[in-house]
Amino acid sequence: MLTFEEILRTLEGESMLCTNGHTCPESVAFCPTCGVNAFQPSAANYPTYAPSAYNKTTNGLAIASLVLGIVWVYWIGSILALIFGLIARKQIKERDQNGQGLATAGIVLGIVGIVTLVVTIIIIISATQSAPPTY
């Protein structure tokens, strides 16, 4: 606890406070009590930063694209995932949003789903178009 006399000496410039709050004579570079730098830094020496009022949002179509790409929903989801993903990538660039990776993943999963649909249709058609059995 600082005494009244120590406070007066600090205010009059005869002494200063170390960063731990101990009173030190003006002529020393380090506090004799604790050994830290006796010069307390001024708040003016440090830059101040205003908190950012702008937070990037994640694009909703990118999220929808990823979810539909995972779920597939009888391959309709794959088609919508591809469409939403392509639209989301365009919106993300225009609006400076987050979600580029989500949109890309949705596009890839949509393409995988569409390719699987095409392969399934080809297999079904070729199985039903087989040659009739001969007796």
C-alpha positions in Angstrom: 0.0 0.0 0.0 1.4 3.4 -1.0 1.7 6.0 1.7 0.5 9.6 1.2 4.1 10.8 1.0 5.0 8.2 -1.8 2.0 9.3 -3.8 3.0 13.0 -3.4 6.6 12.2 -4.5 5.2 10.3 -7.5 2.9 13.2 -8.5 5.7 15.8 -8.1 8.0 13.8 -10.3 10.6 12.8 -7.7 9.8 9.1 -8.1 7.9 6.8 -10.4 6.0 3.5 -10.2 7.3 0.3 -11.6 5.0 -2.0 -13.6 4.2 -3.8 -10.3 3.2 -0.6 -8.5 6.3 -0.1 -6.3 7.6 3.4 -5.8 11.1 3.8 -7.3 13.5 6.7 -7.4 13.7 8.5 -10.7 17.3 7.7 -11.3 17.1 3.9 -11.4 16.3 1.8 -14.4 15.0 -1.2 -12.5 12.8 -1.4 -9.4 14.9 -2.1 -6.2 12.0 -4.0 -4.7 11.1 -6.4 -7.5 13.7 -5.9 -10.2 11.3 -5.1 -13.1 11.6 -2.2 -15.4 11.0 0.9 -13.4 9.5 2.9 -16.2 5.8 2.3 -16.5 4.8 2.4 -20.2 2.5 5.1 -21.3 -0.8 4.1 -22.9 0.1 6.5 -25.8 2.9 4.3 -26.9 0.6 1.4 -27.8 -1.6 1.5 -30.9 -5.3 1.1 -30.3 -7.4 -1.0 -32.5 -11.1 -0.6 -32.9 -13.1 -3.8 -32.7 -14.2 -5.1 -36.1 -17.9 -4.3 -36.8 -17.8 -6.5 -39.9 -18.0 -10.2 -39.5 -18.1 -12.4 -42.6 -21.1 -14.7 -42.8 -21.3 -18.1 -44.3 -23.3 -18.4 -47.5 -26.5 -20.3 -46.9 -26.5 -21.9 -50.4 -23.1 -23.3 -49.7 -24.4 -25.0 -46.6 -27.5 -26.3 -48.5 -25.2 -27.5 -51.3 -23.1 -29.6 -48.9 -26.1 -31.0 -47.0 -27.9 -32.0 -50.2 -24.7 -33.5 -51.6 -24.4 -35.7 -48.5 -28.1 -36.7 -48.3 -28.7 -37.1 -52.1 -32.6 -37.6 -51.7 -33.1 -40.0 -54.6 -30.5 -38.1 -56.7 -32.6 -34.9 -56.7 -30.4 -33.7 -53.9 -27.4 -34.3 -56.0 -28.7 -32.1 -58.8 -29.7 -29.4 -56.4 -26.3 -29.7 -54.6 -24.6 -29.0 -57.9 -26.8 -26.0 -58.8 -26.7 -24.5 -55.3 -22.9 -25.0 -55.1 -22.3 -23.2 -58.4 -24.7 -20.3 -57.4 -23.0 -20.1 -53.9 -19.5 -19.8 -55.4 -20.6 -16.9 -57.4 -22.4 -15.2 -54.5 -19.3 -15.8 -52.2 -17.1 -13.9 -54.6 -19.5 -11.1 -55.0 -20.5 -10.7 -51.3 -17.1 -11.5 -49.8 -18.6 -14.3 -47.7 -17.3 -17.5 -46.1 -18.2 -21.0 -47.4 -16.0 -21.5 -50.4 -15.0 -25.0 -49.2 -18.6 -25.9 -48.4 -19.7 -24.9 -51.9 -16.9 -26.9 -53.5 -17.6 -30.0 -51.4 -21.3 -29.7 -52.4 -20.4 -29.4 -56.1 -18.1 -32.5 -55.9 -20.7 -34.5 -54.0 -23.4 -33.4 -56.5 -21.2 -34.5 -59.4 -20.6 -37.9 -57.7 -24.3 -38.3 -57.2 -25.2 -37.4 -60.8 -22.5 -39.8 -62.1 -23.9 -42.5 -59.9 -27.4 -41.8 -61.2 -26.2 -42.1 -64.8 -24.3 -45.4 -64.1 -27.4 -46.8 -62.3 -29.7 -45.9 -65.3 -27.2 -47.5 -67.7 -27.1 -50.7 -65.7 -30.9 -50.9 -65.4 -31.4 -50.3 -69.1 -28.8 -52.9 -70.1 -30.2 -55.4 -67.7 -33.7 -55.1 -69.1 -32.5 -55.0 -72.7 -30.8 -58.4 -72.5 -31.4 -61.0 -75.2 -34.5 -63.1 -74.6 -33.7 -66.7 -73.7 -33.8 -69.2 -76.5 -35.6 -72.6 -76.0 
